[in-house]
């Protein structure tokens, strides 16, 4: 393999690693009602709103009662309704 080919390969591998690391900032947010969604945003809590933050690779157990409620945009689930921030 020539020096140019090695340089291109190293650049591609490095860029892929950076792209993967950039996507790792997501997390899973769950509310007290059991609604869970992915978020890249920092959520400012309203008074009385109880949210739990988990790492992106978190999974609930069979004895938990959670459900996925994905939504695009900035906000959070509150009593079954999407609240925009």
Buried (B, 14 or more C-beta within 10 A) or exposed (E): EEEEEEEEEEEEEEEEEEEEEEEEEEBBBBBEBEBBBEBEEEBEEEEEBEBEEEEEEEEBEEEEEBEEBEBEEEBBBBEEEBEEE
